[in-house]
Amino acid sequence: MSSETKKKPPQRTCPVCRTRQPLWAFKKADPEFRCKTCVKLKAKAEPRQNIEPRFHRALAMSKGKGKRGLQAKCLATARELQDSYTGICEICGISEEEIGRAICLDHCHITGKFRGWLCTRCNTGIGQFQDDVGLMQEAIECLEKSRRVIGCSTKKRNFRLS
């Protein structure tokens, strides 16, 4: 085999610096498919000192592998998470102090986009309905129908996670 027929390793173009490089020069877990150099440059441009460690941990926990196989990693930055954080569930309005637990980072498992901060119960509830709005609407209609038929109270109940 001559040196002319040697195959070049597979290559990819970095979307940031627009250079064509071999695959080993790219960060495997980067959802934007940036080269390692561009990933390092962005990390230096966004220092971690002013961001609480809990937001970096929240991102690390959404690492992209769930019970049902691969899922998209949350694409938000730790700074975006910190800026949007209130400590209150965006669905039921309960605070971390009331439930005695941290509020969960909620993100779309298909696109990786950050959706908000939810308590464990609301986050689990959305997951049980497989993030399907139609299925959730069916459940709401079922609840409303049963309340009309058997006269259940529509009053919101306070709850605590044990």
TIRO-2110 file (N, C-alpha, C; in Angstrom, 1 decimal):
// TIRO-2110
0.8, -1.2, 0.0, N, 1, A
0.0, 0.0, 0.0, CA, 1, A
0.9, 1.2, 0.0, C, 1, A
0.7, 2.1, -0.9, N, 2, A
1.5, 3.3, -1.0, CA, 2, A
0.9, 4.4, -0.1, C, 2, A
1.8, 5.4, 0.1, N, 3, A
1.4, 6.5, 1.0, CA, 3, A
0.2, 7.4, 0.4, C, 3, A
0.1, 7.3, -0.9, N, 4, A
-0.9, 8.0, -1.6, CA, 4, A
-2.3, 7.5, -1.3, C, 4, A
-2.5, 6.2, -1.1, N, 5, A
-3.8, 5.6, -0.9, CA, 5, A
-4.2, 5.5, 0.6, C, 5, A
-3.4, 6.1, 1.5, N, 6, A
-3.8, 6.1, 2.9, CA, 6, A
-5.0, 7.0, 3.1, C, 6, A
-5.9, 6.4, 3.9, N, 7, A
-7.1, 7.2, 4.2, CA, 7, A
-6.9, 8.2, 5.3, C, 7, A
-7.5, 9.4, 5.1, N, 8, A
-7.4, 10.4, 6.2, CA, 8, A
-8.4, 10.1, 7.2, C, 8, A
-8.1, 10.4, 8.5, N, 9, A
-9.1, 10.1, 9.5, CA, 9, A
-10.4, 11.0, 9.3, C, 9, A
-11.6, 10.5, 9.7, N, 10, A
-12.8, 11.3, 9.5, CA, 10, A
-12.6, 12.7, 10.2, C, 10, A
-13.2, 13.7, 9.5, N, 11, A
-13.1, 15.0, 10.0, CA, 11, A
-14.4, 15.7, 10.1, C, 11, A
-14.4, 16.8, 10.8, N, 12, A
-15.6, 17.6, 11.1, CA, 12, A
-15.2, 19.0, 11.1, C, 12, A
-16.2, 19.9, 10.8, N, 13, A
-15.9, 21.4, 10.8, CA, 13, A
-16.5, 21.9, 12.1, C, 13, A
-15.7, 22.7, 12.9, N, 14, A
-16.2, 23.3, 14.1, CA, 14, A
-17.1, 24.5, 13.7, C, 14, A
-18.3, 24.6, 14.3, N, 15, A
-19.2, 25.7, 13.9, CA, 15, A
-18.8, 27.0, 14.4, C, 15, A
-17.9, 27.0, 15.4, N, 16, A
-17.4, 28.3, 16.0, CA, 16, A
-16.2, 28.9, 15.2, C, 16, A
-15.1, 28.1, 15.1, N, 17, A
-13.9, 28.6, 14.5, CA, 17, A
-13.9, 28.3, 13.0, C, 17, A
-14.8, 27.4, 12.5, N, 18, A
-14.9, 27.0, 11.1, CA, 18, A
-13.7, 26.3, 10.5, C, 18, A
-12.9, 25.6, 11.4, N, 19, A
-11.8, 24.9, 10.9, CA, 19, A
-12.2, 23.4, 10.8, C, 19, A
-11.6, 22.7, 9.8, N, 20, A
-11.8, 21.3, 9.6, CA, 20, A
-10.8, 20.6, 10.4, C, 20, A
-11.2, 19.7, 11.3, N, 21, A
-10.3, 18.9, 12.2, CA, 21, A
-10.7, 17.5, 12.3, C, 21, A
-9.7, 16.6, 12.7, N, 22, A
-10.1, 15.2, 12.9, CA, 22, A
-11.1, 15.1, 14.1, C, 22, A
-11.9, 14.0, 14.1, N, 23, A
-12.9, 13.8, 15.2, CA, 23, A
-12.3, 13.8, 16.6, C, 23, A
-11.1, 13.4, 16.8, N, 24, A
-10.5, 13.3, 18.1, CA, 24, A
-10.3, 14.7, 18.7, C, 24, A
-10.3, 15.8, 17.8, N, 25, A
-10.2, 17.2, 18.3, CA, 25, A
-11.5, 17.8, 18.8, C, 25, A
-12.6, 17.0, 18.8, N, 26, A
-13.9, 17.5, 19.2, CA, 26, A
-14.3, 16.9, 20.6, C, 26, A
-15.0, 17.7, 21.4, N, 27, A
-15.5, 17.2, 22.7, CA, 27, A
-16.7, 16.3, 22.4, C, 27, A
-16.6, 15.1, 22.9, N, 28, A
-17.7, 14.1, 22.6, CA, 28, A
-19.0, 14.5, 23.2, C, 28, A
-19.0, 15.1, 24.4, N, 29, A
-20.3, 15.4, 25.1, CA, 29, A
-20.8, 16.8, 24.7, C, 29, A
-20.2, 17.5, 23.8, N, 30, A
-20.6, 18.9, 23.5, CA, 30, A
-21.8, 18.8, 22.5, C, 30, A
-23.0, 19.3, 22.9, N, 31, A
-24.2, 19.3, 22.1, CA, 31, A
-24.0, 20.2, 20.8, C, 31, A
-23.1, 21.2, 20.9, N, 32, A
-23.0, 22.1, 19.8, CA, 32, A
-21.9, 21.6, 18.8, C, 32, A
-21.2, 20.5, 19.1, N, 33, A
-20.2, 19.9, 18.3, CA, 33, A
-19.0, 20.8, 18.0, C, 33, A
-18.6, 21.6, 19.1, N, 34, A
-17.5, 22.5, 19.0, CA, 34, A
-16.2, 21.7, 19.2, C, 34, A
-15.1, 22.2, 18.7, N, 35, A
-13.8, 21.6, 18.9, CA, 35, A
-13.4, 21.9, 20.4, C, 35, A
-12.4, 21.1, 20.9, N, 36, A
-12.0, 21.2, 22.2, CA, 36, A
-11.4, 22.6, 22.5, C, 36, A
-10.7, 23.2, 21.6, N, 37, A
-10.2, 24.5, 21.7, CA, 37, A
-11.3, 25.6, 22.0, C, 37, A
-12.3, 25.5, 21.2, N, 38, A
-13.5, 26.5, 21.3, CA, 38, A
-14.2, 26.2, 22.6, C, 38, A
-14.3, 25.0, 23.1, N, 39, A
-15.0, 24.7, 24.3, CA, 39, A
-14.2, 25.3, 25.5, C, 39, A
-12.8, 25.2, 25.4, N, 40, A
-12.0, 25.8, 26.5, CA, 40, A
-12.1, 27.3, 26.5, C, 40, A
-12.1, 27.9, 25.3, N, 41, A
-12.2, 29.3, 25.2, CA, 41, A
-13.5, 29.9, 25.8, C, 41, A
-14.6, 29.2, 25.5, N, 42, A
-15.9, 29.6, 26.1, CA, 42, A
-15.9, 29.4, 27.6, C, 42, A
-15.2, 28.4, 28.1, N, 43, A
-15.2, 28.1, 29.6, CA, 43, A
-14.4, 29.3, 30.2, C, 43, A
-13.3, 29.7, 29.6, N, 44, A
-12.5, 30.8, 30.1, CA, 44, A
-13.3, 32.2, 30.1, C, 44, A
-14.1, 32.3, 29.0, N, 45, A
-14.9, 33.6, 28.9, CA, 45, A
-16.0, 33.6, 29.9, C, 45, A
-16.5, 32.5, 30.4, N, 46, A
-17.6, 32.5, 31.3, CA, 46, A
-17.1, 31.9, 32.7, C, 46, A
-16.4, 32.7, 33.5, N, 47, A
-15.8, 32.2, 34.7, CA, 47, A
-16.9, 31.6, 35.7, C, 47, A
-16.5, 30.7, 36.5, N, 48, A
-17.4, 30.0, 37.4, CA, 48, A
-17.5, 30.7, 38.8, C, 48, A
-16.6, 31.6, 39.1, N, 49, A
-16.5, 32.2, 40.4, CA, 49, A
-17.9, 32.8, 40.9, C, 49, A
-18.6, 33.5, 40.0, N, 50, A
-19.8, 34.1, 40.4, CA, 50, A
-21.0, 33.3, 40.3, C, 50, A
-20.9, 32.0, 40.0, N, 51, A
-22.0, 31.1, 39.9, CA, 51, A
-22.0, 30.1, 41.0, C, 51, A
-23.1, 29.9, 41.7, N, 52, A
-23.1, 29.0, 42.8, CA, 52, A
-22.9, 27.6, 42.3, C, 52, A
-22.2, 26.7, 43.0, N, 53, A
-21.9, 25.3, 42.6, CA, 53, A
-23.2, 24.5, 42.4, C, 53, A
-24.3, 24.8, 43.0, N, 54, A
-25.5, 24.0, 42.9, CA, 54, A
-26.0, 24.1, 41.4, C, 54, A
-25.8, 25.2, 40.7, N, 55, A
-26.2, 25.3, 39.3, CA, 55, A
-25.4, 24.4, 38.4, C, 55, A
-24.1, 24.3, 38.7, N, 56, A
-23.2, 23.4, 37.9, CA, 56, A
-23.6, 22.0, 38.2, C, 56, A
-23.9, 21.7, 39.4, N, 57, A
-24.4, 20.3, 39.8, CA, 57, A
-25.7, 19.9, 39.1, C, 57, A
-26.6, 20.9, 39.0, N, 58, A
-27.9, 20.7, 38.3, CA, 58, A
-27.7, 20.3, 36.9, C, 58, A
-26.7, 21.1, 36.2, N, 59, A
-26.4, 20.8, 34.8, CA, 59, A
-25.8, 19.4, 34.7, C, 59, A
-24.9, 19.1, 35.6, N, 60, A
-24.2, 17.8, 35.5, CA, 60, A
-25.2, 16.6, 35.7, C, 60, A
-26.2, 16.8, 36.5, N, 61, A
-27.2, 15.8, 36.8, CA, 61, A
-28.1, 15.6, 35.5, C, 61, A
-28.2, 16.5, 34.7, N, 62, A
-29.0, 16.4, 33.5, CA, 62, A
-28.1, 15.9, 32.3, C, 62, A
-27.2, 14.9, 32.6, N, 63, A
-26.1, 14.6, 31.7, CA, 63, A
-26.6, 13.9, 30.4, C, 63, A
-27.8, 13.6, 30.2, N, 64, A
-28.3, 13.1, 28.9, CA, 64, A
-28.5, 11.6, 28.8, C, 64, A
-28.5, 10.9, 29.9, N, 65, A
-28.8, 9.5, 29.8, CA, 65, A
-29.9, 9.2, 30.9, C, 65, A
-31.0, 8.8, 30.4, N, 66, A
-32.1, 8.6, 31.3, CA, 66, A
-32.5, 7.1, 31.4, C, 66, A
-33.6, 6.8, 32.1, N, 67, A
-34.0, 5.4, 32.2, CA, 67, A
-34.4, 4.8, 30.9, C, 67, A
-34.9, 5.6, 30.0, N, 68, A
-35.3, 5.1, 28.7, CA, 68, A
-34.3, 5.2, 27.6, C, 68, A
-33.0, 5.4, 27.9, N, 69, A
-32.0, 5.5, 26.9, CA, 69, A
-31.5, 6.9, 26.9, C, 69, A
-30.9, 7.3, 25.7, N, 70, A
-30.3, 8.6, 25.6, CA, 70, A
-31.3, 9.7, 25.5, C, 70, A
-31.0, 10.8, 26.2, N, 71, A
-31.9, 11.9, 26.2, CA, 71, A
-31.0, 13.1, 26.0, C, 71, A
-31.5, 14.2, 25.5, N, 72, A
-30.8, 15.4, 25.3, CA, 72, A
-30.3, 16.0, 26.6, C, 72, A
-29.1, 16.5, 26.7, N, 73, A
-28.6, 17.1, 27.9, CA, 73, A
-29.1, 18.6, 27.9, C, 73, A
-29.3, 19.1, 29.0, N, 74, A
-29.8, 20.5, 29.2, CA, 74, A
-28.8, 21.4, 28.5, C, 74, A
-29.3, 22.3, 27.6, N, 75, A
-28.4, 23.2, 26.9, CA, 75, A
-28.2, 24.5, 27.6, C, 75, A
-28.9, 24.8, 28.6, N, 76, A
-28.7, 26.1, 29.3, CA, 76, A
-27.4, 26.2, 30.0, C, 76, A
-26.9, 27.4, 30.2, N, 77, A
-25.6, 27.6, 30.9, CA, 77, A
-25.9, 27.7, 32.4, C, 77, A
-24.9, 27.5, 33.2, N, 78, A
-25.1, 27.7, 34.6, CA, 78, A
-25.5, 29.1, 35.0, C, 78, A
-25.0, 30.1, 34.2, N, 79, A
-25.4, 31.5, 34.4, CA, 79, A
-26.9, 31.6, 34.2, C, 79, A
-27.4, 31.1, 33.1, N, 80, A
-28.9, 31.2, 32.8, CA, 80, A
-29.7, 30.5, 33.9, C, 80, A
-29.2, 29.4, 34.4, N, 81, A
-29.9, 28.7, 35.5, CA, 81, A
-30.0, 29.6, 36.7, C, 81, A
-28.9, 30.1, 37.0, N, 82, A
-28.8, 31.0, 38.3, CA, 82, A
-29.7, 32.2, 38.1, C, 82, A
-29.7, 32.8, 36.9, N, 83, A
-30.5, 34.0, 36.7, CA, 83, A
-32.0, 33.8, 36.8, C, 83, A
-32.4, 32.6, 36.3, N, 84, A
-33.8, 32.3, 36.3, CA, 84, A
-34.3, 31.6, 37.6, C, 84, A
-33.4, 31.3, 38.5, N, 85, A
-33.8, 30.6, 39.8, CA, 85, A
-34.5, 31.5, 40.8, C, 85, A
-35.6, 31.0, 41.3, N, 86, A
-36.4, 31.8, 42.3, CA, 86, A
-36.5, 30.9, 43.6, C, 86, A
-36.3, 29.6, 43.5, N, 87, A
-36.5, 28.7, 44.6, CA, 87, A
-38.0, 28.3, 44.8, C, 87, A
-38.8, 28.7, 43.8, N, 88, A
-40.2, 28.4, 43.9, CA, 88, A
-40.6, 27.6, 42.7, C, 88, A
-41.5, 26.5, 42.9, N, 89, A
-41.9, 25.7, 41.8, CA, 89, A
-42.8, 26.5, 40.8, C, 89, A
-42.5, 26.5, 39.5, N, 90, A
-43.3, 27.3, 38.6, CA, 90, A
-44.7, 26.7, 38.3, C, 90, A
-45.0, 25.5, 38.8, N, 91, A
-46.4, 25.0, 38.6, CA, 91, A
-47.2, 25.2, 39.8, C, 91, A
-46.8, 24.7, 41.0, N, 92, A
-47.6, 24.8, 42.2, CA, 92, A
-47.3, 25.9, 43.1, C, 92, A
-46.1, 26.5, 42.9, N, 93, A
-45.8, 27.7, 43.7, CA, 93, A
-45.2, 27.4, 45.1, C, 93, A
-44.9, 26.1, 45.4, N, 94, A
-44.3, 25.8, 46.7, CA, 94, A
-42.8, 26.1, 46.7, C, 94, A
-42.3, 26.5, 47.8, N, 95, A
-40.9, 26.9, 47.9, CA, 95, A
-40.1, 25.8, 48.4, C, 95, A
-38.8, 25.9, 48.2, N, 96, A
-37.8, 24.9, 48.7, CA, 96, A
-37.9, 24.7, 50.3, C, 96, A
-38.1, 25.9, 50.9, N, 97, A
-38.2, 25.8, 52.4, CA, 97, A
-39.4, 25.0, 52.8, C, 97, A
-40.5, 25.2, 52.1, N, 98, A
-41.8, 24.4, 52.5, CA, 98, A
-41.7, 22.9, 52.3, C, 98, A
-41.0, 22.5, 51.2, N, 99, A
-40.9, 21.1, 51.0, CA, 99, A
-39.6, 20.5, 51.6, C, 99, A
-38.7, 21.3, 52.0, N, 100, A
-37.4, 20.8, 52.6, CA, 100, A
-36.5, 20.1, 51.6, C, 100, A
-36.7, 20.4, 50.3, N, 101, A
-35.8, 19.8, 49.2, CA, 101, A
-35.5, 20.9, 48.2, C, 101, A
-34.5, 20.6, 47.4, N, 102, A
-34.2, 21.6, 46.3, CA, 102, A
-35.2, 21.5, 45.2, C, 102, A
-35.4, 22.6, 44.5, N, 103, A
-36.2, 22.6, 43.3, CA, 103, A
-35.4, 22.0, 42.2, C, 103, A
-36.1, 21.2, 41.3, N, 104, A
-35.5, 20.5, 40.2, CA, 104, A
-35.4, 21.3, 38.9, C, 104, A
-34.3, 21.1, 38.2, N, 105, A
-34.1, 21.7, 36.9, CA, 105, A
-35.0, 20.8, 35.9, C, 105, A
-35.9, 21.5, 35.2, N, 106, A
-36.7, 20.8, 34.2, CA, 106, A
-36.3, 21.2, 32.8, C, 106, A
-36.0, 20.2, 31.9, N, 107, A
-35.7, 20.5, 30.5, CA, 107, A
-36.3, 19.5, 29.6, C, 107, A
-36.5, 19.9, 28.4, N, 108, A
-37.0, 19.0, 27.3, CA, 108, A
-36.0, 17.9, 27.0, C, 108, A
-36.4, 16.6, 27.1, N, 109, A
-35.5, 15.5, 26.9, CA, 109, A
-35.2, 15.3, 25.4, C, 109, A
-35.9, 16.0, 24.5, N, 110, A
-35.7, 15.9, 23.1, CA, 110, A
-34.8, 17.0, 22.6, C, 110, A
-35.2, 18.2, 22.9, N, 111, A
-34.4, 19.4, 22.4, CA, 111, A
-33.3, 19.8, 23.3, C, 111, A
-33.4, 19.5, 24.6, N, 112, A
-32.4, 19.9, 25.6, CA, 112, A
-32.6, 21.3, 26.1, C, 112, A
-33.7, 21.9, 25.7, N, 113, A
-34.0, 23.3, 26.2, CA, 113, A
-34.5, 23.3, 27.6, C, 113, A
-34.0, 24.3, 28.4, N, 114, A
-34.4, 24.5, 29.8, CA, 114, A
-35.8, 25.0, 29.8, C, 114, A
-36.7, 24.4, 30.7, N, 115, A
-38.1, 24.8, 30.7, CA, 115, A
-38.4, 25.5, 32.0, C, 115, A
-37.7, 25.3, 33.1, N, 116, A
-37.9, 26.0, 34.3, CA, 116, A
-37.5, 25.2, 35.5, C, 116, A
-37.9, 25.7, 36.7, N, 117, A
-37.6, 25.1, 38.0, CA, 117, A
-38.9, 24.5, 38.6, C, 117, A
-38.9, 23.2, 38.9, N, 118, A
-40.1, 22.5, 39.4, CA, 118, A
-39.8, 21.8, 40.7, C, 118, A
-40.8, 21.6, 41.6, N, 119, A
-40.6, 20.8, 42.7, CA, 119, A
-40.6, 19.3, 42.3, C, 119, A
-40.1, 18.4, 43.1, N, 120, A
-40.0, 17.0, 42.7, CA, 120, A
-41.3, 16.4, 42.3, C, 120, A
-42.4, 16.8, 43.0, N, 121, A
-43.7, 16.2, 42.7, CA, 121, A
-44.2, 16.7, 41.3, C, 121, A
-44.1, 18.0, 41.0, N, 122, A
-44.5, 18.4, 39.7, CA, 122, A
-43.7, 17.9, 38.6, C, 122, A
-42.3, 17.8, 38.8, N, 123, A
-41.4, 17.3, 37.8, CA, 123, A
-41.7, 15.8, 37.5, C, 123, A
-42.0, 15.1, 38.6, N, 124, A
-42.3, 13.7, 38.4, CA, 124, A
-43.7, 13.5, 37.7, C, 124, A
-44.6, 14.4, 38.1, N, 125, A
-45.9, 14.3, 37.4, CA, 125, A
-45.8, 14.5, 35.9, C, 125, A
-45.1, 15.5, 35.5, N, 126, A
-44.9, 15.7, 34.1, CA, 126, A
-44.2, 14.5, 33.4, C, 126, A
-43.3, 13.9, 34.1, N, 127, A
-42.6, 12.8, 33.6, CA, 127, A
-43.5, 11.6, 33.5, C, 127, A
-44.4, 11.4, 34.4, N, 128, A
-45.4, 10.3, 34.4, CA, 128, A
-46.3, 10.4, 33.2, C, 128, A
-46.6, 11.7, 32.7, N, 129, A
-47.4, 11.9, 31.5, CA, 129, A
-46.6, 12.0, 30.3, C, 129, A
-45.3, 11.6, 30.4, N, 130, A
-44.4, 11.5, 29.3, CA, 130, A
-44.2, 12.8, 28.5, C, 130, A
-44.4, 13.9, 29.2, N, 131, A
-44.3, 15.3, 28.6, CA, 131, A
-45.3, 15.5, 27.5, C, 131, A
-46.4, 14.8, 27.5, N, 132, A
-47.4, 14.8, 26.5, CA, 132, A
-48.6, 15.7, 26.9, C, 132, A
-48.7, 16.9, 26.3, N, 133, A
-49.7, 17.8, 26.7, CA, 133, A
-51.1, 17.2, 26.4, C, 133, A
-51.3, 16.5, 25.4, N, 134, A
-52.6, 15.9, 25.1, CA, 134, A
-53.0, 14.9, 26.2, C, 134, A
-52.1, 14.1, 26.6, N, 135, A
-52.4, 13.2, 27.7, CA, 135, A
-52.7, 13.9, 29.0, C, 135, A
-52.0, 15.0, 29.3, N, 136, A
-52.3, 15.8, 30.5, CA, 136, A
-53.7, 16.4, 30.4, C, 136, A
-54.1, 16.9, 29.2, N, 137, A
-55.4, 17.4, 29.0, CA, 137, A
-56.5, 16.4, 29.2, C, 137, A
-56.2, 15.2, 28.8, N, 138, A
-57.2, 14.1, 29.0, CA, 138, A
-57.3, 13.8, 30.5, C, 138, A
-56.2, 13.9, 31.2, N, 139, A
-56.3, 13.7, 32.7, CA, 139, A
-57.1, 14.8, 33.4, C, 139, A
-56.9, 16.0, 32.9, N, 140, A
-57.6, 17.2, 33.5, CA, 140, A
-59.1, 17.0, 33.2, C, 140, A
-59.5, 16.6, 32.0, N, 141, A
-60.9, 16.4, 31.7, CA, 141, A
-61.5, 15.3, 32.5, C, 141, A
-60.7, 14.2, 32.8, N, 142, A
-61.2, 13.1, 33.6, CA, 142, A
-61.4, 13.6, 35.0, C, 142, A
-60.5, 14.4, 35.6, N, 143, A
-60.7, 15.0, 36.9, CA, 143, A
-61.9, 15.9, 37.0, C, 143, A
-62.0, 16.8, 36.0, N, 144, A
-63.2, 17.7, 36.0, CA, 144, A
-64.5, 16.9, 35.9, C, 144, A
-64.5, 15.9, 35.1, N, 145, A
-65.8, 15.1, 35.0, CA, 145, A
-66.1, 14.4, 36.3, C, 145, A
-65.1, 13.8, 36.9, N, 146, A
-65.4, 13.2, 38.2, CA, 146, A
-65.8, 14.1, 39.3, C, 146, A
-65.3, 15.4, 39.3, N, 147, A
-65.7, 16.4, 40.2, CA, 147, A
-67.1, 16.8, 40.0, C, 147, A
-67.5, 16.9, 38.8, N, 148, A
-68.9, 17.2, 38.5, CA, 148, A
-69.9, 16.1, 38.9, C, 148, A
-69.5, 14.9, 38.7, N, 149, A
-70.3, 13.7, 39.0, CA, 149, A
-70.4, 13.4, 40.5, C, 149, A
-69.3, 13.4, 41.2, N, 150, A
-69.3, 13.0, 42.6, CA, 150, A
-69.1, 14.2, 43.5, C, 150, A
-69.0, 15.4, 43.0, N, 151, A
-68.9, 16.6, 43.8, CA, 151, A
-67.7, 16.8, 44.6, C, 151, A
-66.5, 16.3, 44.1, N, 152, A
-65.3, 16.5, 44.8, CA, 152, A
-64.9, 18.0, 44.8, C, 152, A
-64.3, 18.4, 45.9, N, 153, A
-63.9, 19.8, 46.0, CA, 153, A
-62.8, 20.2, 44.9, C, 153, A
-62.9, 21.4, 44.4, N, 154, A
-61.9, 21.8, 43.4, CA, 154, A
-60.8, 22.7, 44.2, C, 154, A
-60.9, 22.7, 45.5, N, 155, A
-60.0, 23.5, 46.3, CA, 155, A
-58.6, 22.9, 46.2, C, 155, A
-57.6, 23.8, 46.0, N, 156, A
-56.2, 23.4, 45.9, CA, 156, A
-55.7, 22.9, 47.3, C, 156, A
-55.1, 21.8, 47.4, N, 157, A
-54.6, 21.3, 48.7, CA, 157, A
-53.1, 21.6, 48.8, C, 157, A
-52.7, 21.9, 50.0, N, 158, A
-51.3, 22.1, 50.3, CA, 158, A
-50.7, 20.7, 50.6, C, 158, A
-49.5, 20.5, 50.1, N, 159, A
-48.9, 19.2, 50.4, CA, 159, A
-47.4, 19.3, 50.8, C, 159, A
-46.9, 18.4, 51.4, N, 160, A
-45.5, 18.3, 51.8, CA, 160, A
-45.0, 17.0, 51.4, C, 160, A
-43.7, 17.0, 50.8, N, 161, A
-43.1, 15.8, 50.5, CA, 161, A
-42.4, 15.2, 51.7, C, 161, A
-42.6, 14.0, 51.9, N, 162, A
-41.9, 13.4, 53.1, CA, 162, A
-40.6, 12.8, 52.8, C, 162, A
END
